[in-house]
């Protein structure tokens, strides 16, 4: 997402108004600091500040792109470093674990042992069940 530079409707409007005010008198002075000179000065300062703002946004966008690219490059190098340790020492080595790799054998969740099925001995009575038609059968 790039930051949008901006224009100023107020500067545009003031520039047009300045031209109209100058048509009344080139050095119009309405008293209380309302002069063509003060008005021109504020328009100029506002335009310069707006240009500086837009330049900063442009530089900020360039900086953001640079950081994003550097981040990607660093991530790729980190992965290559880990792969290098794996190729030199193996994926099941202590060095690989120290470098931040995970041991594939140890990282899997262990499956709990299922208890063995109890067999029915001859001393236990056999259970019977009906098949829905009233006929008994051995289970």
N, C-alpha and C positions, 0 to 999 in steps of 0.2 A: 504494500500500500504506500504510494508516494504521497508526500505532503503537497498540497496545492498552493501555488503562489497566489497572491491576491492583488486585486486592483482596489481602487478606492473611488466609489461613487461620489463621496464628499469632495475629494480633490478635483474630480472632473467638473462637478457642479460649481465649486469655488472658482475654478479657472474661467468658466463661462461668466460667472457673476462678476469677476474682476474686470473682464473686458467690458461688461455693461456699465460698471461703476466708473471706469476710466472714460467712458463716453460722456459722462456728466462733467467730470473735471479730472485732468491727469493727476493732480495731487489732492484729491478729495479728502477733507478732514471733517468728520462728523462730530468731533469732540469725544472726550472720555476714552481716548486711545483707539478710536475707530477711524484709522487712516488707511489709505491705499498701501502705504509702506508696511504697516503692521500686518495687513491682510496678505500682501505679497510674500512677506517673510514667513508667515505661518504656512502658506501654501507650499513654499519652497522646502521648508523644514519637514513638513508632512510627507511630501513626495520623496525626499531623500531618505527619510526613515523607512518608508514603505519599500524603497529599492533595497536598502540594507537588509530589511526583513526577508525579502524574497531571495536575496543572495545567501543569507544564512540558511534558509530552507533548502536551497539548492545544494549547499555544502553539507547540510545535515543528511540529505538524501544520498549523496555520494558516500558519506561516512557510513551510513546504514548499510549500503550495498557492500562496501569494503569489509565491514565487520561480519556480515552474513557470509561472504566468500571466505574470509579467514576462518570463521567458525567451521565451515564445511571442510576446508582443507585440514584444519587441526583434528577434526573428528576422523577424517580418512587416515591421517598419519597415526593417530592413536590406535586405530584398528590394525594398521600395518605393523605397528610396533608389537602389539599383542600376538599377531600372526607370526612375526619373526621369532618371538620367544617360544611360541608353540612349535615352530619348525626346528628350532635349535634344541629345546629341552623336552618337547612332547607335551601333549594336552593334559596328561595326567601327572605332570611333575609339580614339585613344590614351587619352582621358579615361575611356572605358568600361573599358579594360584597367587603368588606374590605380586605378579604383574597385573592382577585384576581379573584373570580368567577364571571361569568356574569349571570345576571338575565335573565332567558329564556323568560319571558313575555316581558321584556323591550328591549331585544336584537333583537326581530323580527321587521322587517320594517313594519310600519303601511301601510295598504292599503288605498289609498285615496278614499274618498266617491264618488261614481258615481252619478251625478245629476239625479234626478228622471225624468222619461219620461213625456214630456208635452202631455197632452191629447187634442184631437181635440174637440173643443166645437161646438155646433150646429150653432153658428154664423159664423164659418169659412166655406168657400166654400170647397166642396169635390173635391179632385184632381182625374183626370181620366187619364188613360194610355191605350195605345193600346197593344194588345197581340201579335203583329207582323203580324197579318192577317187583320189589319185594323178595328178590332172589339174593341169598347171601353168597359172598365170595371172600376168599382169603386175600388179605392185603400184603 
